[in-house]
């Protein structure tokens, strides 16, 4: 695993100064990511994943507020 991480880091450093990446290379990278993560992002773009995380966080906050209200209301009875 450490060897793979080292290769990935060196590849990342190499890509940094590159101004252009060929579309074929980008498509291969997308396909490889999909295979590695088995579509782990649910086929969402990064922006789509951020929206899903934001929605889940909002839903969790609302649920917590409702549960606190219920607990507070039951204590008042």
BAFI-3210 file (N, C-alpha, C; in Angstrom, 3 decimals, decimal comma, padded with zeros to 6 digits):
// residues 77
n [1|2|3|4|5|6|7|8|9|10|11|12|13|14|15|16|17|18|19|20|21|22|23|24|25|26|27|28|29|30|31|32|33|34|35|36|37|38|39|40|41|42|43|44|45|46|47|48|49|50|51|52|53|54|55|56|57|58|59|60|61|62|63|64|65|66|67|68|69|70|71|72|73|74|75|76|77]
n.u [000,825|001,956|003,833|002,188|000,979|003,219|003,846|001,526|001,702|004,050|003,186|001,157|002,649|004,013|001,956|001,158|002,730|001,946|000,244|-001,796|-003,941|-004,515|-007,707|-008,274|-006,681|-007,847|-010,401|-009,732|-008,785|-011,117|-012,627|-011,027|-011,185|-013,878|-013,961|-012,279|-013,610|-016,032|-018,152|-018,623|-019,432|-021,996|-022,475|-022,507|-021,333|-018,521|-019,556|-022,231|-022,031|-021,236|-023,559|-025,324|-024,133|-024,433|-027,249|-027,771|-026,537|-028,068|-030,576|-029,987|-029,489|-032,015|-033,502|-032,291|-033,000|-035,803|-036,073|-034,966|-036,843|-039,111|-038,232|-037,930|-040,569|-041,877|-040,846|-042,008|-044,603]
n.v [-001,187|001,240|001,591|001,976|004,390|006,081|006,047|007,209|009,781|010,775|010,735|012,634|014,934|015,140|015,654|018,188|020,439|020,172|021,568|020,709|017,914|015,083|014,311|011,551|010,416|011,576|010,431|007,739|007,898|008,573|006,254|004,370|005,311|004,898|002,104|001,439|002,501|001,422|002,889|004,476|007,064|007,153|007,795|010,545|013,857|015,657|018,038|017,280|015,337|016,964|018,475|016,432|015,711|018,111|018,236|015,946|016,678|018,900|017,686|016,036|017,965|019,161|016,968|016,523|018,919|018,662|016,343|017,307|019,264|017,658|016,193|018,296|019,213|016,989|016,989|019,183|018,451]
n.w [000,000|000,777|-001,233|-003,468|-002,705|-002,756|-005,497|-006,496|-005,340|-006,576|-009,207|-009,022|-008,423|-010,810|-012,600|-011,835|-012,993|-015,640|-018,378|-020,033|-020,334|-022,198|-023,673|-023,911|-021,930|-019,669|-019,773|-019,404|-016,795|-015,439|-015,894|-014,559|-011,923|-011,457|-011,576|-009,408|-007,194|-007,500|-008,496|-006,289|-005,657|-006,330|-008,914|-009,041|-009,701|-008,329|-007,370|-007,153|-005,152|-003,037|-002,707|-001,890|000,563|001,948|002,040|003,603|006,004|006,706|007,016|009,187|011,165|011,386|012,278|014,783|016,070|016,143|017,721|020,117|020,717|021,131|023,348|025,194|025,277|026,362|028,914|029,994|030,402]
ca.u [000,000|002,839|004,424|001,175|000,843|004,399|003,676|000,454|002,224|004,977|002,357|000,473|003,643|004,323|000,812|001,029|003,219|001,392|-000,805|-002,883|-004,031|-005,301|-009,025|-008,221|-006,107|-008,858|-011,458|-009,188|-008,728|-012,496|-012,998|-010,286|-011,757|-015,160|-013,676|-011,700|-014,582|-017,278|-019,197|-018,885|-020,061|-023,372|-022,468|-022,633|-020,109|-018,065|-020,546|-023,415|-021,738|-021,262|-024,964|-025,879|-023,597|-025,093|-028,627|-027,756|-026,196|-029,246|-031,591|-029,570|-029,680|-033,457|-033,912|-031,818|-033,824|-037,135|-035,957|-034,769|-038,133|-039,968|-037,741|-038,246|-042,024|-042,282|-040,419|-042,909|-045,922]
ca.v [000,000|002,399|001,741|002,596|005,789|006,793|006,202|008,185|011,108|011,191|011,028|013,895|015,998|015,243|016,265|019,587|021,425|019,968|022,527|020,035|016,464|014,643|013,793|010,089|010,152|011,956|009,424|006,534|008,158|008,488|004,830|003,690|005,729|004,213|000,703|001,346|002,827|000,751|003,911|004,830|008,370|007,037|008,422|011,984|014,634|016,156|019,029|016,532|014,716|018,052|018,788|015,334|015,827|019,274|017,836|014,999|017,446|019,714|016,763|015,610|019,099|019,300|015,829|016,785|019,993|018,112|015,449|018,142|019,885|016,608|015,908|019,452|019,236|015,912|017,359|020,229|017,882]
ca.w [000,000|000,834|-002,562|-004,313|-002,288|-003,255|-006,946|-006,703|-005,005|-007,632|-010,376|-008,756|-008,570|-012,231|-013,277|-011,433|-013,957|-016,979|-018,719|-020,742|-020,281|-023,352|-023,309|-023,769|-020,608|-018,680|-019,807|-018,770|-015,354|-014,946|-015,906|-013,500|-010,639|-011,333|-011,259|-008,074|-006,151|-007,856|-008,593|-004,901|-005,495|-006,807|-010,242|-008,930|-009,840|-007,036|-006,959|-006,747|-003,853|-002,044|-002,459|-001,100|001,925|002,541|002,333|004,726|007,205|007,015|007,518|010,525|012,075|011,607|013,115|016,146|016,626|016,425|018,878|021,307|021,010|021,698|024,697|026,016|025,450|027,271|030,268|030,450|030,734]
c.u [000,871|003,473|003,440|000,993|002,008|004,281|002,610|000,950|003,171|004,214|001,643|001,419|004,000|003,192|000,686|001,500|002,619|000,241|-002,025|-002,796|-004,955|-006,641|-009,034|-007,694|-007,125|-009,967|-010,986|-009,138|-010,124|-012,931|-012,301|-010,856|-013,081|-014,951|-013,173|-012,734|-015,949|-018,435|-019,586|-019,510|-021,504|-023,549|-022,746|-021,297|-019,688|-019,059|-021,814|-023,235|-021,782|-022,691|-025,598|-025,411|-024,268|-026,529|-028,690|-027,465|-027,391|-030,348|-031,266|-029,795|-031,162|-033,963|-033,508|-032,674|-035,211|-037,092|-035,754|-036,083|-039,074|-039,545|-038,104|-039,749|-042,484|-041,889|-041,380|-044,271|-045,939]
c.v [001,252|002,668|002,410|004,069|006,634|007,051|007,252|009,599|011,632|011,525|012,357|015,078|016,221|015,944|017,755|020,579|021,276|020,938|021,826|018,526|016,048|014,083|012,277|009,715|010,470|010,913|008,123|006,707|008,053|007,029|004,075|004,044|005,009|002,744|000,552|001,545|002,216|001,737|004,442|006,184|008,339|007,713|009,914|012,632|015,075|017,182|018,342|015,880|015,776|018,432|017,710|015,404|016,990|018,937|016,903|015,726|018,276|018,840|016,310|016,730|019,296|018,195|016,050|017,855|019,487|017,207|016,238|018,809|018,875|016,304|017,047|019,501|018,167|016,219|018,403|019,664|017,334]
c.w [000,000|-000,525|-003,512|-003,978|-002,815|-004,753|-007,248|-006,421|-006,079|-008,907|-010,226|-008,938|-010,033|-012,981|-012,991|-012,480|-015,359|-017,227|-019,318|-020,529|-021,425|-022,895|-023,112|-022,386|-019,516|-018,616|-019,155|-017,248|-014,739|-014,857|-014,788|-012,130|-010,412|-010,957|-009,824|-006,980|-006,426|-007,916|-007,233|-004,683|-005,979|-008,156|-010,187|-009,239|-008,448|-006,490|-006,459|-005,393|-002,753|-001,705|-001,596|000,352|002,651|002,933|003,535|006,035|007,657|007,622|008,936|011,542|012,393|012,521|014,562|016,808|016,993|017,646|020,173|021,715|021,664|023,123|025,641|026,302|026,431|028,711|030,853|030,851|032,088]
res [x|x|x|x|x|x|x|x|x|x|x|x|x|x|x|x|x|x|x|x|x|x|x|x|x|x|x|x|x|x|x|x|x|x|x|x|x|x|x|x|x|x|x|x|x|x|x|x|x|x|x|x|x|x|x|x|x|x|x|x|x|x|x|x|x|x|x|x|x|x|x|x|x|x|x|x|x]
***
